[in-house]
Every structure is written in C-alpha cells, then in structure tokens.
Amino acid sequence: MTTKVNQDKPLVSVCIPTYNRKDYLIETLRSVFAQTFRDYEVVVVDDGSTDGTTEKIKSCGYNVRYFWQENAGDAAARNKLIELAAGHYIAFIDSDDLLMPDALERMVKAAEAEDEPVVVYGAYIRIDGQGNVVGRCKRKLRTGYITRYLFEDILVHSCGSMFPKKILQETGGFDTSLPVCSDYDLWLRLSTKYRFIALDEPTFKRRRHSANLSAASATNKMHELDVLRRFYYEKGGSSFVPQRVAMRRFSKEEYRVAKAFLKDSDFRLAAGHFRLSFQQHLNFKALLLWVFSTLQQKLPGVNR
C-alpha cells in the first residue's frame, strides 16, 4: 500500500511508550516510518525520561505527536496513549523494538476482513542490543476465542499487535495497580469478549538487552501469578478455562516462583511455593525440591 499518511484522521495510531530509551527510540521510529502502509499517525508518551529523550525527539525530523508526563509506570503511559490516539486502530510498539516493514499493512488487512472487532497479533524475531537476529518465537499462535490458550501461555504481546481503540476503552484499559503484567491482564480480559487473529509471519523484532531484560525476581513472578489468579477466580476466567488447565498453570507458576526464591537461598518461601506447586498439579520436580528446601532450613547457619 502506498496511500498518503493522514495526520488529521488516521486509520491507525502507532503508540509508543518510552522511558530513558532515546537511542533505541530513534531506531523504533525509523521502523515505523518505513511501513508499507501509510495511513497512520505516531504518538509517543514519555513516562518521565531524564536522558534527553525530549531533545532527541525534537531534533529527529520525524512527524511525531510527543507527550511527556511524570513517571507513573508502563500501564499509565499506555492508558495515556489510548487517550491521545486519534486512529480507529491502535498498534503498540515498545521504544526499543522494531516493527516489520509490512506489519501495519498485514494487521490492517486482517482486521478489515472481519465483520466484528478483533485483535490482530503476530510472533516476533529476537534481536540483541545491536540489532542482530538471535532467534525467533516458536510458540504456536492461536486464532479465535483463545482464552484457554492465552491463560496457558503468554501468546500475545503489546508490541506487534493491533486493537480497535474502542475495545480498549470499553474494557477499561491497563490496570495501573499492577507494576508488571498489566498488558497480560488486559489481553486475558479482552479474550473473553473478542476474537484474536494470529498472523502467519512475525510482526516485530523484540530487542533483548541488559537494560530491558525482565527481572527474574520472585516478586515479578508473584505478580504474574497474581494476575492469573485474579483473572481465574475474580474476573470470570473459570468460565473459559477448564479447572485442570488452570491448576496445571498455577502449578507451573508456583514452581517458577519457588525456583526464584531458591536462587535467593530463601528456603522457607521456596519450600512453601514448591508445596503449592505439587499440591495443585502432581509434579515430582516440585516435590523433590520441596524436600530439598525443607531440609536446607534445618542445616546449621541457615536462618531462612
């Protein structure tokens, strides 16, 4: 497609949250302005950067709507993007990731082929800090009402996905009480009402570097587990996810939490979560590590 960019009433708003990513952000913008589809605007919400992002944006030469706010977290920045977006569709991309050149064209084509609002998403190619390809996502993506599969694994990412703005507003946007996983929480909620369309080819390049690697801390893993629990027990998830599937997922996440505590030599908390893991779904690894963690607490000099 070669239609002219429509800055007055674009079909798509490409929305970019950022925080202290001024150098990567320019590469991200370059990938956006190289799209084969042209009926879009670009909106950047800067969540309190202190690295000169404002000056970088002003001097980059790209036609961007830029909004700076006091640091309030990723969820708040994304909600502000939803508020500012003028497009019918919203396509998110993080400020250190890259859109594939035809990503917007393919996502719009898939969405416009449907008679009802849908979420369109794709897989990603992994790149390092210098942009070198280091792998690709091999998860099996699903099309349709995908709540069960999305509960089992994080198939959908905010990057390389496209949403009708209306459904993001109607669902209440991102939960700002969640320090992490607010996007996963929203996708789960959306999945109970709307169909998801998976594209065959990757829609974005996901950059992994020292400054953005998700902390493998027990605290962050606990937040993900809490998102799953709240969705299943409080937000109607049990009507969409079979109990055996839910217990297996809870068991898996309890195991991951326990491993994080074990890495920190917090044997008491590790033992507690290993126990919950094998209680919810029989897991011999969790059982053995529960025994190990329990015994470690009895050793001289171990006070945790």
C-alpha positions as CSV (number, residue, x, y, z in Angstrom):
1,M,0.0,0.0,0.0
2,T,1.2,3.5,-0.8
3,T,-1.6,5.7,0.5
4,K,-0.5,9.1,1.9
5,V,-0.1,9.4,5.7
6,N,-3.3,11.0,7.1
7,Q,-2.3,13.0,10.1
8,D,-5.8,14.5,10.6
9,K,-7.9,11.3,11.0
10,P,-5.6,8.3,10.6
11,L,-6.8,4.8,10.4
12,V,-4.1,3.6,12.7
13,S,-2.3,5.2,15.7
14,V,1.1,3.7,16.3
15,C,1.6,4.2,20.0
16,I,5.0,4.1,21.7
17,P,5.5,4.3,25.4
18,T,9.1,5.2,26.4
19,Y,11.3,5.8,29.4
20,N,15.0,6.6,29.0
21,R,15.4,4.9,25.6
22,K,16.4,7.8,23.4
23,D,18.8,6.0,21.2
24,Y,16.7,2.9,20.7
25,L,13.6,5.1,20.2
26,I,15.0,6.6,17.1
27,E,15.5,3.1,15.6
28,T,12.0,2.3,16.5
29,L,10.7,5.4,14.8
30,R,12.7,4.6,11.7
31,S,11.0,1.2,11.5
32,V,7.6,2.8,11.9
33,F,8.1,5.4,9.2
34,A,9.4,2.7,6.8
35,Q,6.0,1.0,6.8
36,T,4.4,-0.1,3.5
37,F,1.1,1.1,4.9
38,R,0.8,4.8,5.2
39,D,-2.5,5.8,6.8
40,Y,-1.2,6.3,10.4
41,E,0.0,8.7,13.0
42,V,2.7,8.2,15.6
43,V,2.1,9.0,19.2
44,V,4.9,8.9,21.8
45,V,4.2,9.1,25.6
46,D,7.4,9.7,27.5
47,D,6.9,8.4,31.1
48,G,9.3,10.8,32.7
49,S,12.6,10.3,30.8
50,T,15.7,12.1,32.1
51,D,18.1,11.1,29.4
52,G,17.4,13.8,26.9
53,T,14.6,12.0,25.0
54,T,12.7,15.3,24.6
55,E,15.6,16.9,22.8
56,K,16.2,13.8,20.7
57,I,12.6,13.7,19.5
58,K,12.6,17.4,18.6
59,S,15.7,17.0,16.5
60,C,15.0,13.7,14.9
61,G,12.9,15.1,12.0
62,Y,10.1,12.6,12.3
63,N,6.5,13.8,12.4
64,V,5.6,12.6,15.9
65,R,3.0,13.7,18.5
66,Y,5.0,13.7,21.7
67,F,3.7,13.9,25.3
68,W,5.8,14.0,28.4
69,Q,4.4,13.1,31.8
70,E,5.8,12.5,35.3
71,N,6.9,8.9,35.8
72,A,3.8,6.8,36.5
73,G,4.6,3.4,35.2
74,D,4.0,1.5,31.9
75,A,0.3,1.0,32.4
76,A,-0.3,4.7,32.9
77,A,1.7,5.5,29.9
78,R,-0.2,3.1,27.7
79,N,-3.5,4.5,29.0
80,K,-2.4,8.0,28.1
81,L,-1.6,6.7,24.6
82,I,-5.1,5.3,24.3
83,E,-6.5,8.7,25.4
84,L,-4.4,10.6,22.9
85,A,-4.7,8.3,19.9
86,A,-6.9,9.6,17.0
87,G,-6.9,6.4,15.0
88,H,-9.6,3.8,14.7
89,Y,-6.9,1.1,15.5
90,I,-4.1,1.3,18.0
91,A,-0.8,-0.6,17.3
92,F,1.6,-0.6,20.2
93,I,5.4,-0.9,19.8
94,D,7.9,-0.5,22.6
95,S,10.6,2.1,22.2
96,D,13.4,-0.5,21.9
97,D,11.6,-2.9,19.5
98,L,11.1,-2.7,15.7
99,L,8.1,-3.1,13.5
100,M,8.5,-5.4,10.5
101,P,8.2,-3.2,7.3
102,D,4.8,-4.6,6.3
103,A,3.4,-5.2,9.8
104,L,0.7,-2.5,9.7
105,E,-0.4,-3.5,6.2
106,R,-0.9,-7.1,7.2
107,M,-2.6,-6.3,10.5
108,V,-5.0,-3.8,8.9
109,K,-5.8,-6.3,6.1
110,A,-6.6,-9.0,8.7
111,A,-8.7,-6.7,10.8
112,E,-10.7,-5.2,7.9
113,A,-11.5,-8.6,6.6
114,E,-13.6,-9.2,9.7
115,D,-17.2,-8.2,10.3
116,E,-16.7,-7.6,14.0
117,P,-13.9,-6.0,16.2
118,V,-10.9,-8.3,16.6
119,V,-7.4,-8.2,18.0
120,V,-4.7,-8.9,15.4
121,Y,-1.3,-10.1,16.6
122,G,1.9,-11.9,15.5
123,A,5.0,-13.5,16.7
124,Y,8.4,-11.9,16.9
125,I,12.0,-12.2,15.9
126,R,14.6,-11.9,18.7
127,I,17.4,-9.4,18.2
128,D,20.2,-8.3,20.5
129,G,21.2,-4.8,21.5
130,Q,23.0,-4.2,18.2
131,G,20.0,-5.4,16.1
132,N,21.5,-8.8,15.3
133,V,19.0,-11.7,14.9
134,V,19.4,-14.2,17.6
135,G,16.3,-16.3,17.3
136,R,12.5,-16.3,16.8
137,C,9.4,-17.0,18.9
138,K,8.4,-20.6,18.3
139,R,5.1,-20.6,20.2
140,K,2.1,-21.9,18.4
141,L,-0.2,-18.9,18.0
142,R,-4.0,-19.3,18.1
143,T,-6.9,-17.7,16.2
144,G,-10.4,-17.4,17.6
145,Y,-11.5,-17.2,21.2
146,I,-8.2,-18.0,22.7
147,T,-8.8,-17.5,26.4
148,R,-7.7,-21.0,27.4
149,Y,-4.5,-20.9,25.3
150,L,-3.7,-17.4,26.4
151,F,-4.1,-18.5,30.1
152,E,-1.7,-21.4,29.5
153,D,1.0,-19.2,27.9
154,I,1.6,-15.5,27.0
155,L,0.9,-15.7,23.3
156,V,0.1,-12.0,22.8
157,H,2.4,-9.1,23.3
158,S,1.6,-5.4,23.3
159,C,4.2,-5.0,20.5
160,G,3.3,-6.1,17.0
161,S,-0.4,-6.3,17.9
162,M,-3.4,-4.1,16.8
163,F,-6.6,-3.3,18.6
164,P,-9.7,-1.3,17.8
165,K,-9.4,1.7,20.1
166,K,-13.0,1.3,21.1
167,I,-12.5,-2.1,22.7
168,L,-9.5,-0.9,24.8
169,Q,-11.6,2.0,26.1
170,E,-14.6,-0.2,26.8
171,T,-12.6,-2.8,28.7
172,G,-11.1,-0.2,31.0
173,G,-7.6,-0.1,29.6
174,F,-4.5,-1.2,31.5
175,D,-4.7,-1.7,35.3
176,T,-2.3,0.8,36.8
177,S,-2.3,-1.1,40.2
178,L,-0.2,-3.8,38.5
179,P,3.6,-3.0,38.5
180,V,4.1,-5.6,35.8
181,C,1.9,-7.8,33.6
182,S,-0.8,-5.1,33.1
183,D,-0.7,-6.0,29.4
184,Y,-1.2,-9.7,30.0
185,D,-4.1,-8.9,32.4
186,L,-5.8,-6.8,29.7
187,W,-5.3,-9.4,26.9
188,L,-6.9,-12.0,29.2
189,R,-9.9,-9.8,29.8
190,L,-10.2,-8.9,26.1
191,S,-10.0,-12.6,25.1
192,T,-13.3,-13.4,26.9
193,K,-15.2,-11.0,24.6
194,Y,-13.3,-10.7,21.3
195,R,-11.7,-13.0,18.8
196,F,-7.9,-12.8,18.2
197,I,-6.4,-13.2,14.8
198,A,-2.9,-14.7,14.6
199,L,-0.8,-13.7,11.6
200,D,1.5,-16.3,9.9
201,E,4.6,-14.2,9.9
202,P,6.3,-12.1,12.7
203,T,5.1,-8.6,13.1
204,F,8.0,-7.2,15.1
205,K,11.6,-7.6,16.3
206,R,11.9,-7.9,20.0
207,R,15.2,-6.5,21.3
208,R,16.8,-8.0,24.4
209,H,19.5,-6.1,26.1
210,S,20.8,-5.6,29.6
211,A,18.6,-2.7,30.4
212,N,15.3,-4.3,29.5
213,L,15.6,-7.9,30.5
214,S,12.6,-8.7,32.7
215,A,13.8,-9.2,36.2
216,A,13.5,-12.9,37.0
217,S,12.8,-12.0,40.6
218,A,10.4,-13.8,42.8
219,T,8.4,-10.6,43.2
220,N,7.8,-10.2,39.5
221,K,6.9,-13.8,39.1
222,M,4.5,-13.4,42.0
223,H,2.8,-10.6,40.2
224,E,2.3,-12.7,37.1
225,L,0.8,-15.5,39.3
226,D,-1.5,-12.9,40.9
227,V,-2.7,-11.8,37.5
228,L,-3.6,-15.3,36.7
229,R,-5.4,-16.0,40.0
230,R,-7.4,-12.7,39.8
231,F,-8.5,-13.5,36.3
232,Y,-9.5,-17.0,37.1
233,Y,-11.2,-16.5,40.4
234,E,-12.4,-12.9,40.3
235,K,-12.8,-11.9,36.6
236,G,-14.7,-14.8,35.2
237,G,-11.8,-16.8,33.9
238,S,-13.1,-20.0,35.4
239,S,-16.0,-19.9,32.8
240,F,-13.4,-20.1,30.0
241,V,-10.5,-22.1,31.4
242,P,-11.1,-25.8,32.5
243,Q,-10.1,-26.4,36.1
244,R,-7.4,-29.0,35.2
245,V,-5.8,-26.5,32.8
246,A,-5.9,-23.7,35.4
247,M,-4.4,-26.0,38.1
248,R,-1.6,-27.0,35.8
249,R,-0.8,-23.4,35.0
250,F,-0.9,-22.4,38.7
251,S,1.4,-25.2,39.5
252,K,3.8,-24.1,36.8
253,E,3.9,-20.6,38.1
254,E,4.2,-21.6,41.7
255,Y,7.2,-23.7,40.6
256,R,8.8,-20.7,38.9
257,V,8.2,-18.5,42.0
258,A,9.8,-21.2,44.2
259,K,12.8,-21.5,41.9
260,A,13.4,-17.8,42.2
261,F,13.2,-17.9,46.0
262,L,15.5,-20.9,45.9
263,K,18.0,-19.0,43.8
264,D,18.0,-16.3,46.6
265,S,18.5,-19.0,49.2
266,D,15.2,-18.2,50.8
267,F,14.5,-21.8,51.6
268,R,11.4,-21.2,53.7
269,L,9.5,-19.4,51.0
270,A,10.8,-21.7,48.3
271,A,9.5,-24.7,50.2
272,G,6.1,-23.1,50.6
273,H,5.7,-22.5,46.9
274,F,7.1,-25.9,45.9
275,R,4.5,-27.4,48.1
276,L,1.7,-25.4,46.5
277,S,3.1,-26.4,43.1
278,F,2.8,-30.2,43.6
279,Q,-0.5,-29.8,45.5
280,Q,-2.2,-28.1,42.6
281,H,-0.7,-30.5,39.9
282,L,1.4,-33.5,40.6
283,N,4.9,-32.5,39.8
284,F,7.8,-34.7,41.0
285,K,10.4,-32.0,40.4
286,A,8.5,-29.7,42.7
287,L,8.1,-32.5,45.3
288,L,11.9,-33.2,45.3
289,L,12.8,-29.5,45.6
290,W,10.3,-29.1,48.4
291,V,12.1,-31.9,50.3
292,F,15.4,-30.2,49.5
293,S,14.3,-26.8,50.6
294,T,12.7,-28.1,53.7
295,L,15.9,-30.0,54.7
296,Q,18.1,-26.9,53.9
297,Q,16.2,-24.9,56.6
298,K,17.4,-27.4,59.2
299,L,21.1,-27.0,58.4
300,P,23.3,-25.1,60.9
301,G,23.7,-21.5,60.0
302,V,20.6,-21.4,57.8
303,N,18.1,-19.0,59.3
304,R,15.6,-18.6,56.4
